[in-house]
Amino acid sequence: MMTRNTFAGIGGLFALLILLLLGTTQNTMAQTWQWGKRGGDKFNGNNPAHDAVIDMATDKNSNVYLVAEIEGGDGTGDIDGHPLAHYGDKDIVVASFTCNGSYRWSKVIGGAGGDSPTSIKTDSIGHVYVVVRASPRTPIYFDTDTTQPATSNKIVSLIQYDTSGNFKWLRQPASDTAGPYSDGLQRGYDLYVAGNGDAYWFTLLTPGLVGGETWVVPQIQPYILKYNAQGAMTDHIALPMQTDGVSFDAVGMTRSKSGKFIISGSHNPYTSTKQLVVGGVTVNHSTVLLCISPLGTLLWQKENVFYSASNRMWSRPQIDNQGNVYYAGDAQKGDIFNGYTFANSYSPNDGSTMPYIAKCDSNGNHLWTTVAGTEATNSRNFLALKNSNEVWMSGVSNSSHWDATHYLESVTNTGTRAYAARFSSTGIILGLDSILGTGSNQFLTYCNAVDPKGNLYIGGEFGDNLHVGPDNLNNVGGTTDFFVAKFGYPCYCTTQPTASFNSVATGKTLKFTYTGTTTNIDSVVWSWGDGQQQTVKSGYTTPLSHTYTGGGSYTACANVYGSCGSSSYCKQTALGVSGISAFKDVSIYPNPATTYFTVEGASGATISLSNAVGQVVKNFSLTTDKEVLDISDLAAGVYVLQLTDKEGNRGVMQLLKE
């Protein structure tokens, strides 16, 4: 079974086939499950007790931070053997481990009622930021650092610690005049923190004078609140949204270098009488992806076609250095999102939800979607960028088939598997590894994070027991305990390998010369972009040649593996094509071009230009029969030009910019 990819099936006019690598579900390279840690409280017999890690972050020293909830405990809880305080029905745990799994510190936040965390982030100057939602009308203990009195109706809080766990400040933006039953309308959604400590907090506030500030919220309104590293509020951005905080959930937010906010979420219009409204238009579907300007203007919006609780977007979106957006979720066969129609290629008649990962450009234009065929329900898929060429995805699955060599099938009576999947920036799966519990194991993941060394950390909840590399984790009581697991490389590694290569085209043959790291590596795996690949174990710099069967656009990748990491480098080349033969009446000149090039005979078509690694760098819409297109801002080099006419037919050619 081949990976589903939006670039496939264009009938010879456009052959962007990039089938990669590895070879088995269990990765035989240097990456392994390094360690796992558990935590939780013992069940007190009152309610089903779920303990779970809700969000994670890492710092520049590769320490990992988690925020978890512990529920229904008896006060004898611990994290990796270190005791946890107990305040009420549901409490919040903030904790940190080193890269090698050593416990560093922990905090417990809570009151007599149900308290829950939302997100955790770090900056580059030594701070940790935590968003929590506490129960109303009860004293709230922020560990031993500070206490909120029972008379306060402030529900959502932003807390800053230093990376050693020392409390720095607490901010609660709800109105000082918030009523005793306004807690359902106070929401602290997701948080983005810049390297300098500027924190952008997506919130829902009730009317009134904001606590500690001089501005008034006129109505129930979502805002992005900006705080600096010292805790001073420096801006508040009203969002073009209306919601009561009930129907809009699984909300994730991130921010681009240009200041745009990307918000993802799941929407249930049947949970409340007040539906979600964005830009003045009611949202009627279950999956939402939004782009909002730095000033709070809606730039673009995407919704799916179905409404079903099974179609959800759990993950916080991710943005790369070019402003492209990665998003992930679960979808049913036949649903459509951002122009892509989901099909279950593994089990065409099965209606189970399928995990997917997708990418669009900064304007919301769909670039690709990769989906796993399934025969069982999948849920809760999360993303984290590893570097400019790779993205991690984690989740749980009973059955997911990404391609012929990357798939999961759970063994009978072993429950679901948590997995770590690595994808290229073009949507090709590079590796898939999993961990498995035993017995009637309830097993969910809720978050992940990547450290500067490229290690992946995942967190969630498990029942019974869980095996993570050398560690056996056992549930000490209640329905589930929480866990954190590391997948990657030993902490002593300081230098990761770097992949790179040069290529020279002669007709339909490409000669490749590897120019990347050659010491302390065990293999270089080449993917030629036409479904063929080759593994090299020695003589890495010896030139290799590969002949393609037809013209078109191909992306070749070199993937290097060593004891301290892996790296991928991809390069796109158009072969055997000097013009777009599929469109005989279309003229494109001059080629080479310097500042401008002209297109004649293609009114109504669109053109995209991609660089050597397959990234779209320019898009044009043609409205007349003769268009002069400006490329003065592009660097000199070879670009792949794709033309799509009004009927959707496509062709490619190579354009040289001098």
C-alpha positions as CSV (number, residue, x, y, z in Angstrom):
1,M,0.0,0.0,0.0
2,M,1.4,3.4,-1.0
3,T,1.3,6.5,1.2
4,R,-1.7,8.7,0.2
5,N,-0.2,12.0,-1.1
6,T,-1.9,14.8,-2.9
7,F,0.8,15.1,-5.5
8,A,0.2,11.5,-6.8
9,G,-2.1,10.6,-9.6
10,I,-1.6,13.5,-12.0
11,G,-1.2,11.2,-14.9
12,G,2.4,11.7,-16.1
13,L,2.2,15.5,-16.3
14,F,3.4,16.0,-12.8
15,A,5.4,13.3,-11.2
16,L,6.4,14.5,-7.7
17,L,6.8,11.0,-6.2
18,I,8.9,11.0,-3.1
19,L,8.7,7.6,-1.5
20,L,11.1,7.2,1.4
21,L,12.7,5.1,3.5
22,L,13.4,3.1,6.6
23,G,11.9,-0.4,6.1
24,T,10.3,-1.7,9.2
25,T,7.9,-0.5,11.8
26,Q,10.7,-0.8,14.4
27,N,13.5,1.6,13.5
28,T,16.8,-0.3,13.2
29,M,18.9,2.9,13.2
30,A,20.3,4.7,16.3
31,Q,17.0,6.2,17.5
32,T,15.4,4.1,20.3
33,W,13.0,4.5,23.2
34,Q,15.4,5.9,25.9
35,W,13.3,5.9,29.1
36,G,9.9,6.3,30.6
37,K,8.6,7.8,33.8
38,R,5.3,7.6,35.6
39,G,3.3,9.5,38.1
40,G,-0.1,9.7,39.7
41,D,-2.2,9.3,42.8
42,K,-3.8,6.2,44.3
43,F,-7.6,5.9,43.7
44,N,-9.8,7.0,46.6
45,G,-12.8,5.0,45.5
46,N,-15.1,7.9,44.7
47,N,-14.8,8.3,41.0
48,P,-13.0,6.7,38.0
49,A,-9.5,8.3,38.4
50,H,-7.6,9.5,35.3
51,D,-4.1,10.9,35.7
52,A,-2.6,12.3,32.5
53,V,0.1,14.5,31.1
54,I,-1.7,17.3,29.2
55,D,1.2,19.4,27.7
56,M,5.0,19.3,27.5
57,A,7.9,21.6,26.6
58,T,11.7,21.5,26.5
59,D,14.5,24.1,27.1
60,K,17.8,24.9,25.5
61,N,19.6,22.4,27.8
62,S,17.2,19.6,26.7
63,N,15.4,19.4,30.0
64,V,11.8,18.4,29.6
65,Y,8.8,20.0,31.4
66,L,5.3,18.6,31.8
67,V,2.0,19.7,33.2
68,A,-0.4,16.9,34.3
69,E,-3.6,16.4,36.1
70,I,-4.2,13.8,38.9
71,E,-7.7,12.9,39.8
72,G,-9.6,11.3,42.6
73,G,-6.5,10.5,44.7
74,D,-6.0,9.6,48.3
75,G,-3.0,11.8,48.9
76,T,-0.3,9.2,48.5
77,G,0.6,10.2,44.9
78,D,4.1,10.4,43.5
79,I,6.1,11.1,40.4
80,D,9.0,8.8,39.8
81,G,9.0,8.0,43.5
82,H,8.9,11.6,44.7
83,P,5.8,12.4,46.7
84,L,3.1,14.8,45.5
85,A,0.9,17.0,47.6
86,H,-2.9,16.6,47.5
87,Y,-5.5,19.3,47.7
88,G,-8.8,18.0,46.3
89,D,-10.7,16.1,43.7
90,K,-8.4,17.0,40.8
91,D,-5.0,18.7,41.1
92,I,-2.3,19.9,38.7
93,V,1.3,18.7,38.6
94,V,4.1,20.7,37.1
95,A,7.4,18.8,36.9
96,S,10.7,18.6,35.1
97,F,13.2,15.8,34.1
98,T,16.7,16.0,32.6
99,C,17.4,14.7,29.1
100,N,18.5,11.4,30.7
101,G,15.3,11.0,32.7
102,S,16.5,12.2,36.1
103,Y,13.9,13.9,38.3
104,R,14.6,17.6,38.8
105,W,11.6,19.2,40.6
106,S,7.8,19.2,40.8
107,K,4.9,21.5,42.0
108,V,1.3,20.7,42.8
109,I,-1.5,23.3,42.2
110,G,-5.1,22.8,43.3
111,G,-8.0,23.3,45.6
112,A,-10.9,21.3,46.9
113,G,-12.6,21.0,43.5
114,G,-11.6,20.1,40.0
115,D,-8.5,21.9,38.6
116,S,-7.0,21.3,35.2
117,P,-4.0,22.5,33.2
118,T,-3.9,23.8,29.6
119,S,-0.4,24.4,28.4
120,I,3.3,24.8,29.4
121,K,6.0,26.7,27.5
122,T,9.6,27.8,27.9
123,D,11.6,30.8,26.7
124,S,15.3,31.1,25.9
125,I,16.2,33.1,28.9
126,G,15.4,30.7,31.7
127,H,11.7,30.7,32.4
128,V,8.8,28.2,32.4
129,Y,5.2,29.4,31.7
130,V,2.1,27.4,32.8
131,V,-1.6,28.0,32.1
132,V,-4.1,26.4,34.5
133,R,-7.8,26.6,35.2
134,A,-8.7,26.3,38.9
135,S,-12.0,25.5,40.6
136,P,-14.0,28.5,41.8
137,R,-15.0,29.5,45.4
138,T,-12.3,27.5,47.1
139,P,-8.8,28.3,48.2
140,I,-6.3,27.5,45.5
141,Y,-2.8,26.5,46.5
142,F,0.0,27.2,44.0
143,D,2.2,24.7,45.7
144,T,3.7,26.4,48.7
145,D,4.5,29.6,46.7
146,T,1.2,31.5,47.0
147,T,-2.5,31.0,47.7
148,Q,-5.7,32.4,46.1
149,P,-8.4,33.0,48.7
150,A,-11.8,31.3,48.4
151,T,-13.5,34.7,47.8
152,S,-11.8,35.1,44.4
153,N,-13.8,34.2,41.3
154,K,-10.7,34.3,39.1
155,I,-10.5,30.9,37.3
156,V,-7.7,31.0,34.7
157,S,-4.0,31.8,35.7
158,L,-0.7,32.2,33.9
159,I,2.3,31.3,36.1
160,Q,6.0,31.9,35.6
161,Y,8.7,29.8,37.2
162,D,12.4,29.8,36.5
163,T,13.8,26.6,35.0
164,S,14.8,25.4,38.5
165,G,11.2,25.6,39.7
166,N,11.3,28.8,41.6
167,F,8.1,30.8,41.5
168,K,8.4,34.2,39.8
169,W,4.9,35.6,39.2
170,L,1.1,34.9,38.8
171,R,-1.3,36.7,36.5
172,Q,-5.1,36.3,36.5
173,P,-6.8,38.5,33.9
174,A,-10.4,37.9,34.8
175,S,-12.3,41.0,35.9
176,D,-12.1,42.0,39.5
177,T,-15.9,42.1,39.4
178,A,-16.4,38.7,37.9
179,G,-19.5,37.1,39.3
180,P,-19.6,33.9,41.3
181,Y,-21.0,31.9,38.4
182,S,-18.9,33.4,35.6
183,D,-16.3,30.6,35.8
184,G,-17.9,28.7,32.8
185,L,-17.1,31.8,30.7
186,Q,-13.4,32.1,31.7
187,R,-11.1,30.1,29.5
188,G,-7.3,30.1,29.2
189,Y,-6.8,28.3,25.9
190,D,-3.3,27.9,24.4
191,L,-0.1,29.8,24.9
192,Y,2.8,30.8,22.7
193,V,6.1,32.1,24.2
194,A,8.8,33.8,22.2
195,G,12.5,33.3,23.0
196,N,12.7,36.7,24.7
197,G,9.9,35.8,27.1
198,D,7.0,37.6,25.4
199,A,4.0,35.4,26.1
200,Y,0.9,35.4,23.9
201,W,-2.1,33.9,25.7
202,F,-5.3,32.9,23.9
203,T,-8.1,33.5,26.4
204,L,-11.9,34.0,26.8
205,L,-12.7,36.9,29.2
206,T,-16.0,38.1,30.7
207,P,-17.0,41.8,30.7
208,G,-15.4,44.2,33.2
209,L,-12.3,45.9,34.3
210,V,-9.4,43.5,33.8
211,G,-7.6,42.6,37.0
212,G,-4.5,44.7,37.6
213,E,-5.0,46.6,34.3
214,T,-6.7,49.8,33.1
215,W,-8.8,48.4,30.2
216,V,-12.3,47.1,30.2
217,V,-13.6,44.0,28.3
218,P,-16.9,45.2,26.8
219,Q,-18.4,41.7,26.2
220,I,-17.7,38.0,26.4
221,Q,-14.8,38.0,24.0
222,P,-11.7,35.9,23.0
223,Y,-8.5,37.8,23.3
224,I,-4.8,37.2,22.9
225,L,-3.1,38.8,25.9
226,K,0.6,39.7,25.6
227,Y,2.9,39.7,28.7
228,N,6.6,40.4,28.8
229,A,9.1,38.2,30.7
230,Q,8.6,40.4,33.8
231,G,4.8,39.7,33.8
232,A,3.7,43.2,32.5
233,M,0.7,43.1,30.1
234,T,1.9,45.0,27.0
235,D,-0.9,44.3,24.6
236,H,-4.4,42.8,24.2
237,I,-5.7,41.7,20.8
238,A,-9.5,41.2,20.4
239,L,-10.1,38.2,18.1
240,P,-12.9,38.2,15.5
241,M,-14.7,35.4,17.3
242,Q,-17.7,34.8,19.5
243,T,-18.1,31.7,21.7
244,D,-19.3,30.8,25.1
245,G,-16.2,28.6,25.7
246,V,-18.2,25.4,25.7
247,S,-18.6,24.5,22.0
248,F,-15.0,25.2,21.0
249,D,-12.4,22.8,22.4
250,A,-9.1,21.0,21.6
251,V,-7.8,24.4,20.9
252,G,-4.1,24.9,19.8
253,M,-2.4,28.2,18.8
254,T,1.0,29.2,17.5
255,R,2.5,32.4,16.1
256,S,4.6,32.9,13.0
257,K,7.7,35.1,12.6
258,S,5.6,37.7,10.9
259,G,3.2,37.8,13.9
260,K,0.3,35.9,12.4
261,F,-1.6,33.6,14.8
262,I,-2.6,30.2,13.6
263,I,-5.4,28.6,15.7
264,S,-6.7,25.0,15.3
265,G,-9.6,23.4,17.1
266,S,-12.6,21.2,17.2
267,H,-16.1,22.5,17.4
268,N,-19.3,20.9,18.6
269,P,-22.3,23.1,17.8
270,Y,-24.6,20.8,19.8
271,T,-23.0,21.3,23.2
272,S,-24.3,24.8,23.6
273,T,-27.0,27.2,22.5
274,K,-24.3,29.8,21.6
275,Q,-22.3,28.6,18.6
276,L,-18.8,29.5,17.5
277,V,-18.8,32.5,15.2
278,V,-15.7,33.6,13.3
279,G,-15.6,36.8,11.2
280,G,-19.3,37.1,11.6
281,V,-20.1,33.7,10.1
282,T,-21.3,30.7,12.2
283,V,-19.0,27.7,12.1
284,N,-21.1,24.6,11.3
285,H,-18.5,21.9,11.1
286,S,-16.2,20.1,13.5
287,T,-12.7,21.0,12.4
288,V,-11.4,24.6,12.2
289,L,-8.1,26.1,11.2
290,L,-7.8,29.9,11.3
291,C,-5.2,32.5,10.5
292,I,-5.4,35.9,12.3
293,S,-3.3,39.0,11.7
294,P,-1.2,40.6,14.4
295,L,-4.0,43.2,14.8
296,G,-6.7,40.6,15.1
297,T,-8.1,40.5,11.6
298,L,-9.3,37.2,10.1
299,L,-7.0,36.4,7.2
300,W,-8.3,33.0,6.2
301,Q,-10.4,30.2,7.6
302,K,-10.7,26.5,6.8
303,E,-13.5,24.1,7.9
304,N,-14.1,20.5,7.1
305,V,-17.3,19.3,5.3
306,F,-18.6,16.7,7.8
307,Y,-19.9,17.3,11.3
308,S,-19.0,14.4,13.4
309,A,-17.4,14.1,16.8
310,S,-14.9,11.7,15.1
311,N,-13.5,14.4,12.9
312,R,-11.3,16.4,15.2
313,M,-8.1,18.5,15.2
314,W,-6.3,17.9,18.4
315,S,-2.8,19.1,17.6
316,R,-1.3,22.5,18.1
317,P,-0.3,23.7,14.6
318,Q,3.3,24.2,13.8
319,I,5.0,26.8,11.5
320,D,8.3,26.4,9.7
321,N,10.9,29.1,8.9
322,Q,9.1,29.8,5.6
323,G,5.7,30.4,7.3
324,N,4.2,27.1,6.1
325,V,1.7,25.6,8.5
326,Y,1.6,21.9,9.6
327,Y,-1.6,20.6,11.1
328,A,-2.9,17.1,12.0
329,G,-6.1,15.4,13.1
330,D,-8.5,12.5,12.6
331,A,-10.9,12.2,9.7
332,Q,-13.6,9.9,8.3
333,K,-13.7,8.6,4.8
334,G,-15.3,11.1,2.4
335,D,-14.7,14.1,4.6
336,I,-13.0,17.1,2.9
337,F,-10.6,19.6,4.5
338,N,-8.8,22.4,2.7
339,G,-9.6,20.8,-0.7
340,Y,-8.4,17.3,0.2
341,T,-10.8,14.4,0.2
342,F,-10.0,11.6,2.7
343,A,-10.1,8.0,1.4
344,N,-9.3,4.8,3.4
345,S,-6.9,3.1,1.0
346,Y,-6.1,0.3,3.4
347,S,-9.8,-0.7,4.1
348,P,-12.0,1.2,1.6
349,N,-15.3,0.0,3.1
350,D,-14.3,0.8,6.7
351,G,-15.7,4.0,8.3
352,S,-13.1,4.3,11.1
353,T,-11.3,7.6,11.7
354,M,-7.9,8.0,10.0
355,P,-4.9,9.9,11.4
356,Y,-3.5,12.5,9.0
357,I,-0.8,15.1,8.8
358,A,-1.1,18.0,6.3
359,K,0.7,21.2,5.3
360,C,-0.5,24.5,3.8
361,D,1.4,27.7,2.9
362,S,1.1,30.9,4.8
363,N,-1.9,31.9,2.8
364,G,-3.8,28.7,3.6
365,N,-3.2,27.1,0.2
366,H,-3.1,23.3,0.5
367,L,0.3,21.8,-0.2
368,W,-0.2,18.1,0.8
369,T,-2.0,15.7,3.0
370,T,-0.7,12.3,4.1
371,V,-3.3,9.9,5.7
372,A,-3.0,6.4,7.1
373,G,-5.5,3.8,6.0
374,T,-7.1,2.1,9.0
375,E,-9.6,-0.5,10.1
376,A,-10.0,0.9,13.6
377,T,-10.6,4.2,15.2
378,N,-7.6,6.4,15.8
379,S,-7.4,9.6,17.9
380,R,-5.3,12.3,19.4
381,N,-2.5,13.1,17.0
382,F,0.1,15.7,17.9
383,L,2.9,17.5,16.0
384,A,6.3,18.9,16.8
385,L,8.9,20.3,14.4
386,K,12.2,18.6,14.6
387,N,14.0,20.9,12.1
388,S,13.3,22.6,8.9
389,N,13.1,19.4,7.0
390,E,11.3,17.1,9.4
391,V,8.2,17.0,11.6
392,W,7.3,14.5,14.4
393,M,3.8,13.2,14.9
394,S,2.7,11.1,17.9
395,G,-0.6,9.5,18.8
396,V,-2.3,6.2,19.6
397,S,-3.5,3.6,17.2
398,N,-5.0,0.1,16.9
399,S,-4.5,0.1,13.2
400,S,-2.7,2.6,10.9
401,H,-1.1,1.8,7.6
402,W,1.0,4.7,6.2
403,D,2.7,2.7,3.5
404,A,3.9,-0.9,2.9
405,T,6.7,-0.7,5.4
406,H,5.3,1.8,8.0
407,Y,2.2,0.4,9.8
408,L,0.9,-0.6,13.2
409,E,-1.4,-3.5,14.0
410,S,-2.0,-4.1,17.7
411,V,-1.8,-7.6,19.1
412,T,-5.0,-9.1,20.6
413,N,-5.7,-8.1,24.2
414,T,-2.9,-5.5,24.3
415,G,-4.9,-2.3,23.7
416,T,-3.6,0.6,21.7
417,R,-0.1,1.6,20.9
418,A,1.5,5.0,21.3
419,Y,3.6,5.8,18.3
420,A,6.3,8.2,17.1
421,A,6.3,8.9,13.4
422,R,8.7,11.1,11.5
423,F,7.8,12.8,8.3
424,S,9.7,14.8,5.7
425,S,8.6,18.4,4.9
426,T,7.0,17.0,1.8
427,G,4.8,14.6,3.7
428,I,6.7,11.3,3.3
429,I,6.9,9.1,6.4
430,L,10.5,8.5,7.3
431,G,10.2,6.3,10.4
432,L,7.6,4.7,12.7
433,D,8.2,3.4,16.2
434,S,5.7,2.4,19.0
435,I,5.4,1.4,22.6
436,L,2.8,-1.1,23.8
437,G,1.0,-1.8,27.1
438,T,-0.4,-5.1,28.2
439,G,-3.7,-6.4,29.4
440,S,-6.8,-4.3,29.0
441,N,-4.6,-1.3,28.8
442,Q,-6.3,2.1,28.4
443,F,-3.7,4.2,26.7
444,L,-3.8,7.8,25.3
445,T,-1.3,10.4,24.4
446,Y,-2.1,14.1,24.7
447,C,1.1,16.0,23.8
448,N,4.7,15.9,22.6
449,A,7.7,18.1,22.4
450,V,11.1,18.1,20.7
451,D,14.4,19.2,22.3
452,P,17.3,21.0,20.6
453,K,19.0,17.7,20.0
454,G,16.0,16.3,18.0
455,N,14.7,13.9,20.7
456,L,11.0,13.5,21.0
457,Y,9.1,13.4,24.3
458,I,5.5,12.2,24.4
459,G,3.1,12.3,27.3
460,G,-0.3,10.9,28.2
461,E,-2.0,8.3,30.4
462,F,-1.8,4.5,30.7
463,G,-3.6,1.7,32.5
464,D,-2.1,-1.6,33.8
465,N,1.6,-1.3,32.7
466,L,3.7,0.2,29.9
467,H,7.1,-0.8,28.5
468,V,9.3,2.1,27.4
469,G,12.8,1.0,26.4
470,P,14.5,-0.3,29.5
471,D,11.7,0.9,31.8
472,N,8.7,-1.0,33.1
473,L,5.9,1.4,34.2
474,N,3.2,0.1,36.5
475,N,-0.1,1.8,37.4
476,V,-0.3,2.2,41.1
477,G,-4.1,2.8,41.3
478,G,-7.1,4.3,39.6
479,T,-8.0,3.9,35.9
480,T,-4.8,5.5,34.6
481,D,-1.5,7.0,35.7
482,F,0.4,9.6,33.7
483,F,3.6,9.0,31.8
484,V,6.4,10.7,29.9
485,A,8.5,8.8,27.4
486,K,11.6,9.8,25.5
487,F,12.4,8.6,21.9
488,G,15.7,9.5,20.4
489,Y,19.4,9.5,21.3
490,P,21.7,9.3,24.3
491,C,22.2,12.6,26.1
492,Y,26.0,12.5,25.8
493,C,25.6,13.2,22.1
494,T,26.7,16.7,21.3
495,T,27.0,16.7,17.5
496,Q,24.3,15.4,15.1
497,P,25.2,14.3,11.6
498,T,24.3,16.6,8.7
499,A,23.1,15.3,5.3
500,S,23.8,17.1,2.1
501,F,24.6,16.3,-1.5
502,N,25.3,17.8,-5.0
503,S,23.6,16.5,-8.2
504,V,24.2,17.0,-11.9
505,A,21.6,16.1,-14.5
506,T,22.3,14.7,-17.9
507,G,19.1,14.1,-19.8
508,K,17.1,11.8,-17.5
509,T,20.1,10.6,-15.5
510,L,21.2,12.3,-12.2
511,K,24.6,11.8,-10.7
512,F,24.6,12.3,-6.9
513,T,27.6,13.1,-4.7
514,Y,27.2,12.9,-1.0
515,T,28.8,15.9,0.8
516,G,27.5,15.5,4.4
517,T,28.8,14.0,7.6
518,T,30.9,10.8,7.0
519,T,32.3,10.1,10.5
520,N,30.4,8.2,13.3
521,I,27.5,7.3,10.9
522,D,26.2,3.8,10.1
523,S,24.4,4.4,6.8
524,V,23.1,6.8,4.2
525,V,19.7,5.9,2.8
526,W,18.9,7.4,-0.6
527,S,15.4,7.9,-1.9
528,W,15.4,8.7,-5.6
529,G,11.8,10.1,-5.7
530,D,10.4,7.6,-8.1
531,G,9.7,4.8,-5.6
532,Q,13.2,3.4,-5.6
533,Q,15.8,3.7,-2.8
534,Q,19.4,2.6,-2.0
535,T,21.2,2.1,1.3
536,V,25.0,2.8,1.4
537,K,27.0,1.4,4.3
538,S,30.5,2.6,3.2
539,G,32.2,4.7,0.6
540,Y,29.6,7.4,1.3
541,T,31.2,10.0,-1.1
542,T,31.4,7.7,-4.1
543,P,29.1,9.3,-6.8
544,L,25.9,7.4,-7.5
545,S,23.8,7.7,-10.7
546,H,20.1,7.1,-11.1
547,T,18.2,7.1,-14.4
548,Y,14.5,8.1,-14.4
549,T,12.1,6.5,-16.8
550,G,10.3,9.8,-17.7
551,G,10.5,13.5,-17.5
552,G,8.9,15.5,-14.7
553,S,9.7,16.8,-11.3
554,Y,11.5,14.4,-8.8
555,T,12.6,15.0,-5.3
556,A,15.7,12.9,-4.2
557,C,16.6,12.7,-0.5
558,A,19.7,11.6,1.4
559,N,19.0,10.4,4.9
560,V,22.0,9.9,7.2
561,Y,21.9,7.9,10.4
562,G,24.5,7.8,13.2
563,S,24.8,7.1,16.9
564,C,23.9,10.7,17.8
565,G,21.1,11.5,15.5
566,S,19.8,11.6,11.9
567,S,19.4,14.2,9.2
568,S,17.6,14.5,5.9
569,Y,18.4,16.6,2.9
570,C,16.1,16.7,-0.1
571,K,16.5,18.4,-3.5
572,Q,13.9,18.8,-6.3
573,T,14.9,18.6,-10.0
574,A,12.8,18.8,-13.2
575,L,14.2,16.4,-15.8
576,G,13.8,16.0,-19.5
577,V,11.5,19.0,-19.8
578,S,12.5,22.3,-21.4
579,G,8.9,23.7,-21.7
580,I,5.4,22.6,-20.7
581,S,4.7,20.2,-23.6
582,A,1.2,19.5,-22.2
583,F,0.2,23.0,-23.1
584,K,1.3,23.6,-26.7
585,D,-0.3,27.0,-26.9
586,V,1.4,28.3,-23.7
587,S,4.7,30.2,-24.1
588,I,7.0,31.0,-21.1
589,Y,10.0,33.2,-21.8
590,P,12.8,34.2,-21.3
591,N,14.4,31.1,-19.7
592,P,16.9,31.9,-18.1
593,A,15.2,34.9,-16.6
594,T,16.6,37.7,-14.5
595,T,13.9,40.0,-13.0
596,Y,10.8,39.0,-14.9
597,F,9.4,36.3,-17.1
598,T,6.4,36.3,-19.4
599,V,3.6,33.7,-19.7
600,E,1.3,33.8,-22.8
601,G,-1.8,31.8,-23.6
602,A,-2.6,30.7,-20.0
603,S,-5.4,33.0,-18.8
604,G,-7.2,31.5,-15.7
605,A,-4.2,29.3,-14.8
606,T,-2.1,29.4,-11.7
607,I,1.7,29.1,-11.4
608,S,3.8,28.0,-8.5
609,L,7.6,28.1,-8.2
610,S,9.5,25.7,-5.9
611,N,13.1,25.8,-4.9
612,A,15.6,23.0,-4.9
613,V,14.2,21.3,-1.7
614,G,10.6,21.4,-2.9
615,Q,9.4,24.5,-0.9
616,V,6.9,26.7,-2.8
617,V,8.5,30.2,-2.8
618,K,6.1,32.0,-5.2
619,N,2.5,31.7,-6.4
620,F,0.9,33.6,-9.3
621,S,-2.7,33.7,-10.6
622,L,-3.0,34.6,-14.3
623,T,-6.0,36.7,-15.3
624,T,-5.0,37.7,-18.9
625,D,-3.5,35.9,-21.9
626,K,-0.2,37.7,-21.4
627,E,1.2,38.1,-17.9
628,V,4.6,39.5,-16.9
629,L,5.6,38.0,-13.6
630,D,8.1,39.5,-11.1
631,I,10.8,37.2,-9.6
632,S,13.2,39.9,-8.6
633,D,13.0,38.9,-5.0
634,L,14.2,35.3,-5.7
635,A,17.7,34.2,-5.3
636,A,19.6,33.0,-8.4
637,G,19.1,29.3,-9.0
638,V,17.0,26.6,-10.6
639,Y,13.3,26.5,-9.8
640,V,10.6,24.1,-10.7
641,L,7.6,25.9,-12.4
642,Q,4.2,24.2,-12.1
643,L,1.3,25.4,-14.2
644,T,-2.2,24.4,-13.4
645,D,-4.9,25.4,-16.0
646,K,-8.6,26.1,-15.3
647,E,-9.5,22.5,-15.7
648,G,-7.0,21.3,-13.2
649,N,-4.5,19.9,-15.7
650,R,-0.9,20.3,-14.7
651,G,2.5,20.5,-16.2
652,V,6.0,21.3,-15.0
653,M,9.2,22.8,-16.4
654,Q,12.5,24.0,-15.1
655,L,13.0,27.8,-14.8
656,L,16.5,29.3,-14.3
657,K,16.8,32.6,-12.4
658,E,20.1,34.3,-13.1
